Amino acid sequence: MELRPDSLTVYQMEVPYNTGIYQQMKAAGKLVAPVADWETKRRWVDYAYREFEKFGYTVTSGTTIVRDPAKVKFVYRDGLFSGTDILSIGVASFGHLRGVHYQNHHDFQPYLDAVRSDQLPVFRTYPTAEDERYIREFMLQLKLGSVSLDGFTRKFGQDPRERFATPLASIRSQGFLVETPGRIGVTREGLLQIDRLLLEFFKPEHRTGRYA
């Protein structure tokens, strides 16, 4: 708080499959990560947000707070979340080029071997259909707290309230949905568990996948 940073990122710690902690868990036969449970992690992040808000900070997504939203812009994030192409660099990183979603090798050695051989270190690719791009962009932008209804309707020709009537109704029934003229979003409590809520927007065939 004394440093007064322009921005701050606060994550609810997860344990991806390609981490040392996960490998230790796997070797020991443990199914639960040795970190705080989700309710505790959400409470901690909410506490951090509320403390910074006392000093005039603004929450701009489920993981970021900024001192002055007019000056601090996350160009990379906002571009990615609105469908802009992005070239991935680094182990396990994701990219998106002309509608093709892809991921680099998620283990270090195969990634290095490919780069040293002047090959693209791409591990898997997925060409997306327009409907999937619609779903992807809506979910990503909802992670910022709210979505422009007019913007989505103009870009894709379909109102999100019609396209996502069922999952939005579920979020509404849980008390997390916020509806204002021209926008739809989630409450702070909803934002703190947005990844769980977004599962309802996935197509059935995409709900059982995992990432490294």
Contacts in CASP RR format, 6 or more apart in sequence:
PFRMAT RR
TARGET T0000
AUTHOR 0000-0000-0000
METHOD contacts of the structure
MODEL  1
MELRPDSLTVYQMEVPYNTGIYQQMKAAGKLVAPVADWETKRRWVDYAYR
EFEKFGYTVTSGTTIVRDPAKVKFVYRDGLFSGTDILSIGVASFGHLRGV
HYQNHHDFQPYLDAVRSDQLPVFRTYPTAEDERYIREFMLQLKLGSVSLD
GFTRKFGQDPRERFATPLASIRSQGFLVETPGRIGVTREGLLQIDRLLLE
FFKPEHRTGRYA
1 51 0 8 1.000
1 52 0 8 1.000
1 55 0 8 1.000
4 55 0 8 1.000
4 67 0 8 1.000
5 67 0 8 1.000
6 66 0 8 1.000
6 67 0 8 1.000
6 68 0 8 1.000
6 71 0 8 1.000
6 72 0 8 1.000
7 64 0 8 1.000
7 65 0 8 1.000
7 66 0 8 1.000
7 67 0 8 1.000
7 72 0 8 1.000
7 74 0 8 1.000
8 52 0 8 1.000
8 57 0 8 1.000
8 64 0 8 1.000
8 65 0 8 1.000
8 66 0 8 1.000
9 63 0 8 1.000
9 64 0 8 1.000
10 45 0 8 1.000
10 48 0 8 1.000
10 49 0 8 1.000
10 63 0 8 1.000
10 64 0 8 1.000
10 65 0 8 1.000
11 45 0 8 1.000
11 63 0 8 1.000
12 38 0 8 1.000
12 41 0 8 1.000
12 42 0 8 1.000
12 44 0 8 1.000
12 45 0 8 1.000
12 192 0 8 1.000
13 35 0 8 1.000
13 36 0 8 1.000
13 41 0 8 1.000
14 33 0 8 1.000
15 21 0 8 1.000
15 22 0 8 1.000
15 25 0 8 1.000
15 33 0 8 1.000
15 35 0 8 1.000
16 22 0 8 1.000
16 92 0 8 1.000
16 211 0 8 1.000
16 212 0 8 1.000
17 106 0 8 1.000
17 210 0 8 1.000
17 211 0 8 1.000
17 212 0 8 1.000
18 92 0 8 1.000
18 106 0 8 1.000
18 107 0 8 1.000
18 212 0 8 1.000
21 33 0 8 1.000
21 34 0 8 1.000
22 33 0 8 1.000
25 31 0 8 1.000
25 33 0 8 1.000
25 34 0 8 1.000
35 41 0 8 1.000
36 44 0 8 1.000
38 193 0 8 1.000
38 196 0 8 1.000
42 192 0 8 1.000
42 193 0 8 1.000
45 62 0 8 1.000
45 192 0 8 1.000
46 188 0 8 1.000
46 189 0 8 1.000
46 192 0 8 1.000
48 65 0 8 1.000
49 57 0 8 1.000
49 59 0 8 1.000
49 65 0 8 1.000
49 188 0 8 1.000
52 65 0 8 1.000
53 59 0 8 1.000
53 65 0 8 1.000
56 67 0 8 1.000
57 65 0 8 1.000
57 66 0 8 1.000
57 67 0 8 1.000
58 65 0 8 1.000
58 66 0 8 1.000
58 67 0 8 1.000
58 69 0 8 1.000
59 65 0 8 1.000
59 188 0 8 1.000
59 191 0 8 1.000
60 66 0 8 1.000
60 69 0 8 1.000
60 74 0 8 1.000
60 144 0 8 1.000
61 77 0 8 1.000
61 143 0 8 1.000
61 144 0 8 1.000
61 145 0 8 1.000
61 191 0 8 1.000
62 143 0 8 1.000
62 144 0 8 1.000
62 145 0 8 1.000
62 191 0 8 1.000
62 192 0 8 1.000
62 194 0 8 1.000
64 74 0 8 1.000
66 72 0 8 1.000
76 86 0 8 1.000
79 86 0 8 1.000
80 86 0 8 1.000
80 96 0 8 1.000
80 140 0 8 1.000
81 137 0 8 1.000
81 140 0 8 1.000
81 141 0 8 1.000
81 143 0 8 1.000
81 144 0 8 1.000
82 137 0 8 1.000
82 141 0 8 1.000
83 96 0 8 1.000
83 133 0 8 1.000
83 136 0 8 1.000
83 137 0 8 1.000
84 96 0 8 1.000
85 96 0 8 1.000
85 97 0 8 1.000
85 98 0 8 1.000
86 95 0 8 1.000
86 96 0 8 1.000
86 97 0 8 1.000
87 95 0 8 1.000
87 97 0 8 1.000
88 94 0 8 1.000
88 95 0 8 1.000
88 102 0 8 1.000
88 103 0 8 1.000
88 104 0 8 1.000
89 104 0 8 1.000
90 104 0 8 1.000
90 111 0 8 1.000
90 121 0 8 1.000
91 104 0 8 1.000
91 105 0 8 1.000
91 106 0 8 1.000
91 107 0 8 1.000
91 108 0 8 1.000
91 111 0 8 1.000
92 103 0 8 1.000
92 104 0 8 1.000
92 105 0 8 1.000
92 106 0 8 1.000
92 211 0 8 1.000
92 212 0 8 1.000
93 103 0 8 1.000
93 104 0 8 1.000
94 101 0 8 1.000
94 102 0 8 1.000
94 103 0 8 1.000
94 104 0 8 1.000
95 101 0 8 1.000
95 102 0 8 1.000
95 103 0 8 1.000
96 102 0 8 1.000
99 127 0 8 1.000
99 128 0 8 1.000
99 133 0 8 1.000
100 125 0 8 1.000
100 126 0 8 1.000
100 127 0 8 1.000
100 128 0 8 1.000
101 125 0 8 1.000
101 126 0 8 1.000
101 127 0 8 1.000
101 128 0 8 1.000
101 136 0 8 1.000
102 122 0 8 1.000
102 123 0 8 1.000
102 124 0 8 1.000
102 125 0 8 1.000
102 126 0 8 1.000
103 122 0 8 1.000
103 123 0 8 1.000
103 124 0 8 1.000
103 211 0 8 1.000
103 212 0 8 1.000
104 111 0 8 1.000
104 121 0 8 1.000
104 122 0 8 1.000
104 123 0 8 1.000
105 111 0 8 1.000
105 114 0 8 1.000
105 121 0 8 1.000
105 122 0 8 1.000
105 123 0 8 1.000
106 123 0 8 1.000
106 212 0 8 1.000
107 212 0 8 1.000
110 121 0 8 1.000
110 123 0 8 1.000
111 121 0 8 1.000
114 120 0 8 1.000
114 121 0 8 1.000
114 122 0 8 1.000
115 121 0 8 1.000
128 136 0 8 1.000
130 156 0 8 1.000
132 203 0 8 1.000
134 152 0 8 1.000
134 156 0 8 1.000
134 158 0 8 1.000
134 163 0 8 1.000
135 201 0 8 1.000
135 202 0 8 1.000
135 203 0 8 1.000
137 152 0 8 1.000
138 147 0 8 1.000
138 152 0 8 1.000
138 160 0 8 1.000
138 163 0 8 1.000
138 164 0 8 1.000
138 201 0 8 1.000
139 198 0 8 1.000
139 201 0 8 1.000
139 202 0 8 1.000
141 147 0 8 1.000
141 148 0 8 1.000
142 185 0 8 1.000
142 186 0 8 1.000
142 194 0 8 1.000
142 198 0 8 1.000
143 191 0 8 1.000
143 194 0 8 1.000
143 195 0 8 1.000
143 198 0 8 1.000
145 185 0 8 1.000
145 186 0 8 1.000
145 191 0 8 1.000
145 194 0 8 1.000
146 178 0 8 1.000
146 180 0 8 1.000
146 183 0 8 1.000
146 184 0 8 1.000
146 185 0 8 1.000
146 186 0 8 1.000
147 160 0 8 1.000
147 183 0 8 1.000
147 184 0 8 1.000
147 185 0 8 1.000
148 182 0 8 1.000
148 183 0 8 1.000
149 159 0 8 1.000
149 160 0 8 1.000
149 161 0 8 1.000
149 182 0 8 1.000
149 183 0 8 1.000
149 184 0 8 1.000
150 182 0 8 1.000
152 158 0 8 1.000
152 159 0 8 1.000
152 160 0 8 1.000
153 159 0 8 1.000
153 160 0 8 1.000
160 168 0 8 1.000
160 184 0 8 1.000
161 168 0 8 1.000
161 184 0 8 1.000
164 201 0 8 1.000
166 200 0 8 1.000
167 200 0 8 1.000
167 201 0 8 1.000
168 177 0 8 1.000
168 184 0 8 1.000
170 200 0 8 1.000
171 177 0 8 1.000
171 186 0 8 1.000
171 190 0 8 1.000
171 197 0 8 1.000
171 200 0 8 1.000
174 197 0 8 1.000
175 187 0 8 1.000
176 186 0 8 1.000
176 187 0 8 1.000
176 189 0 8 1.000
176 190 0 8 1.000
176 197 0 8 1.000
177 184 0 8 1.000
177 185 0 8 1.000
177 186 0 8 1.000
177 187 0 8 1.000
178 184 0 8 1.000
178 185 0 8 1.000
178 186 0 8 1.000
178 187 0 8 1.000
179 185 0 8 1.000
186 194 0 8 1.000
186 197 0 8 1.000
190 197 0 8 1.000
199 207 0 8 1.000
END
